[in-house]
């Protein structure tokens, strides 16, 4: 286990240390445009590669050295397929519909390779019986969940440390429930995420779509297998609780965009991290990041000793989320008034 951690951290760190020349060679430098991309200088988008490469290597090793070959092979395939898809989008923008269809295809193959990863039952903390969907519904729901999380992470990726922090938070929460045979893979993911987080928090390296697409699928597939094995302790509502705030924000944005007559995948600056910046402009950037990650992590941490109160923790998380949206309103009106009062021309 320690060797796995050291190996993943070393490979990830080596990629991050050569991020500038590597990104130029691969054509994945993120250039600021003064509109949506407001970072100060061109930044290498190799964070996803720095996480994905050691993760795929460890998964491939486990696939050939353990009895769980289909499991680790399917996670490696899903990670690699979506990592490549995100890399292509980083190099040259891929139309949202094509990205969506490709993601669905890759995830569907990964889920098909290991049927045990499908959400074949729902075990909730507040119900005495489990619910069993039909096989086709289980497979479709599983693909929907993975691709939905993938897009939620992609939408959240707009602030240093945020997307990496979310993925790292979920991976750490999984540690408390994962079966022993999954721990080496999970430790590798955590080690690589921690290294990239250290580079990303300072804006040295960006995650890129390779990261948001590839690594989110890795974490999602690891979570699905953990749930299928550890369901007596890890209930479906606890997993939903972990993902509640980012997924709720993604759904809010998609609905708002459709109502406004835009594509649900069109970019804007109304994500939760933008809302936090508008609501608390005097706060340091790190404090706003901590608030966002705290809104995600705290309900999951509370669910560890008090798993029978997940509905309460979910309600409190949604109240906190709504309070941030409300807190932004006065500042947004002030900004509009300031702009309106400026002389034109």
C-alpha positions, 0 to 999 in steps of 0.5 A: 500500500505504501509503495502504491502511494509513493509510486502514484505521488512520484509519477504525478509529481514528475508530470507536474514538475515538467508541466510547462514543456509538456503542455506546450508539446501536447498543445494543452496550454490554457490561454487567458482571454479576459472574459471567462478565463481570467487567470494571469498567464498561460497555464498548463492543463496537465493536472488530469494527465498527472492524476490519470496516468499513475491511476491507470498504471496502478489499475492495470497492475491490479487487473493482472495481479489480483483475482479482480481483473474485470473490475480493475480493467473496467475502471482503467478503461473508463478512466482512459477513455474519458481521459482521452476524450477530455484531452481532445477537448483541451486541445481542440474544443469538442462539441458538447453533444459529441462529448456527451455521447462519447462519455455515455458510450465509454461509461456504458462499456465500463459498466457492461464489463462489470455488471456488479458495478451497476446500481442493482438495488437501493438501500436507504438508511430511512427504509427497512427494505431494499428497492430493486430496479429492473436490469435495464433500468439499473444499467441506464441509471448507473450510466446516468449517474456517472455521466451526470457526476462527470458534467457536475465536476466539469461545471465546478472546475473554474477555481483553483483547487475546487474540482481537485478538492471535490474529487479528493474529498469524495475519495477520502470519504470512500476510504471509510467504506471501501473493501480491502481489495479496492484500497490500493487503487483508492490510495493511488487516486488520493496520492495523485489528487493530493499532489495535483491539488498542491500545484493547482491551488497556486495556479501552477497547473490546471486540471483540464477537461482530461481531469474533470472527465477522466478522474471523475469517472474513476472516482464514480466507478470506485464509489459504485463498487464500494456501494455494491459491496459495502451497502450495509454501512454505505447507504445510497442516500449517504452517497447522494449526500456527498454529491448533493451540492455540486449536482444541485448547482449543475442542475440549477445552471442547466435549468437556468440556461434552458429557460434563457434559451441557451444550451444547458452546456453553454459556459457562463459565470453563474456557478456556485464558486462565482456566486460565492465570489459575488456574495463574499468579495472581501473574503480571501480566495482560500476562505471561499474555497474552504466554504465550498468544500466544507458544504460538500464534506461536512454533511458526509462527515456527519453521516459517518456517526449519524447515518440515520440522519442523512435526510437532516444533513441533506436538508441543512446542506440545501439550506446552506446552498440556498443561503449563499444564493440569497446572499449573492442577490444584494451584491449582484444588485449593487454591481448592476447599479455601479455599472449603470452609474458609470459614464458610457462611451 
